[in-house]
Amino acid sequence: MAYCAQEDLTKRFGTEIAELLDRDNNDAEDAGVFDSAAADGDAIIDGYLAGRYQLPLSSTPPLIVQIACDITRYLLWDDRAPDEVRKRYDDAISKLKDISKGVIKLAVSGVVTPSSGSGVSTTTRT
């Protein structure tokens, strides 16, 4: 399940998205461009959510949709992202870091409780 749909991006950013999806400038969306960027964005998000929330999420909170849209938009720009797009991406990553630390809590089921151990295991050779 993708965290954002192409329609979510279009609602937020208008015709810019159609232009970004037309890589060869033939006035038509190029196949797979959105899906690839959205999948890469989802992988980034999952990397921050893993260990704190059971994946896949039971539902997609609006904050995650917003974060996914900002990340996907940035990825669609490739290395040409304007400052405003980069700032929104950086803000999205900052929010993900806060979610991974528990500073921001998502209203979803499947919260993973950290183990009480240190995570370090030792053995003695005899």
Wavefront OBJ file of the C-alpha trace (Angstrom):
o trace
v 0.000 0.000 0.000
v 1.512 3.308 -1.065
v 1.455 6.116 1.481
v 0.400 8.666 -1.126
v -1.406 8.487 -4.422
v -0.696 10.535 -7.516
v -3.967 12.383 -6.821
v -2.617 13.423 -3.391
v 0.378 15.048 -5.069
v -1.750 16.762 -7.684
v -4.089 18.178 -5.004
v -1.122 19.614 -3.118
v 1.140 20.753 -5.951
v -1.049 21.137 -9.029
v 0.277 20.959 -12.571
v 3.872 20.737 -11.369
v 3.350 17.005 -10.857
v 2.174 16.412 -14.447
v 5.275 18.246 -15.665
v 7.556 16.143 -13.443
v 5.946 12.908 -14.662
v 6.518 13.869 -18.324
v 10.248 13.171 -18.486
v 10.474 13.225 -22.283
v 8.358 16.392 -22.699
v 5.757 14.840 -25.007
v 2.774 16.098 -22.968
v 2.108 12.619 -21.577
v 2.978 10.984 -18.284
v 5.855 8.536 -18.632
v 5.024 5.031 -17.431
v 6.330 4.048 -14.039
v 7.773 7.422 -13.027
v 5.275 8.064 -10.233
v 5.268 4.437 -9.061
v 9.054 4.367 -8.821
v 9.310 7.641 -6.883
v 6.430 6.684 -4.570
v 7.979 3.260 -3.870
v 11.336 4.872 -3.056
v 9.574 7.352 -0.770
v 7.671 4.551 0.959
v 10.942 2.716 1.578
v 12.418 5.813 3.230
v 9.340 6.183 5.441
v 9.308 2.491 6.360
v 12.947 2.734 7.368
v 12.041 5.315 9.998
v 8.809 3.595 11.121
v 10.285 0.108 11.437
v 10.947 -0.873 15.022
v 8.347 1.575 16.330
v 5.279 0.498 14.325
v 4.209 -2.814 12.879
v 4.441 -2.561 9.099
v 2.458 -2.285 6.967
v 0.522 0.314 8.931
v -3.089 -0.611 9.687
v -4.148 2.752 8.244
v -2.317 5.736 6.788
v -2.480 8.799 9.059
v -2.767 12.192 7.317
v 0.697 13.156 8.603
v 2.242 10.180 6.780
v 0.379 11.116 3.580
v 1.805 14.655 3.880
v 5.315 13.329 4.521
v 5.020 10.867 1.624
v 3.880 13.625 -0.731
v 6.816 15.865 0.186
v 9.324 13.035 -0.177
v 7.856 11.758 -3.454
v 7.776 15.268 -4.912
v 11.440 15.749 -3.991
v 12.361 12.417 -5.590
v 10.502 13.353 -8.778
v 12.650 16.480 -9.066
v 15.826 14.359 -8.983
v 18.864 16.619 -8.570
v 17.022 19.710 -9.848
v 14.875 20.341 -6.751
v 14.328 24.017 -5.938
v 15.049 25.242 -2.403
v 11.382 25.137 -1.342
v 11.050 21.489 -2.416
v 14.291 20.567 -0.634
v 13.151 22.351 2.541
v 9.863 20.443 2.558
v 11.824 17.201 2.068
v 14.178 18.069 4.926
v 11.173 18.909 7.140
v 9.586 15.559 6.232
v 12.755 13.694 7.204
v 12.892 15.656 10.465
v 9.314 14.592 11.254
v 10.202 10.974 10.484
v 13.140 11.187 12.887
v 10.789 12.516 15.576
v 8.340 9.685 14.868
v 11.132 7.109 15.106
v 12.190 8.575 18.487
v 8.617 8.639 19.766
v 8.449 12.444 19.960
v 5.580 12.354 17.444
v 3.145 9.486 17.914
v 0.953 8.146 15.150
v -2.643 7.154 15.899
v -2.422 3.662 14.429
v -2.614 0.177 15.848
v 0.450 -2.021 15.886
v 2.819 0.007 18.054
v 5.943 -2.036 18.703
v 7.209 -1.935 22.263
v 10.981 -1.862 22.537
v 12.550 -4.875 24.215
v 13.697 -4.330 27.755
v 17.098 -5.875 27.149
v 20.142 -3.982 25.994
v 20.283 -5.915 22.767
v 23.808 -7.064 23.593
v 24.559 -10.727 23.984
v 27.779 -12.149 25.382
v 29.186 -15.637 25.541
v 32.097 -17.027 27.473
v 34.558 -19.491 25.958
v 35.898 -22.204 28.137
l 1 2 3 4 5 6 7 8 9 10 11 12 13 14 15 16 17 18 19 20 21 22 23 24 25 26 27 28 29 30 31 32 33 34 35 36 37 38 39 40 41 42 43 44 45 46 47 48 49 50 51 52 53 54 55 56 57 58 59 60 61 62 63 64 65 66 67 68 69 70 71 72 73 74 75 76 77 78 79 80 81 82 83 84 85 86 87 88 89 90 91 92 93 94 95 96 97 98 99 100 101 102 103 104 105 106 107 108 109 110 111 112 113 114 115 116 117 118 119 120 121 122 123 124 125 126
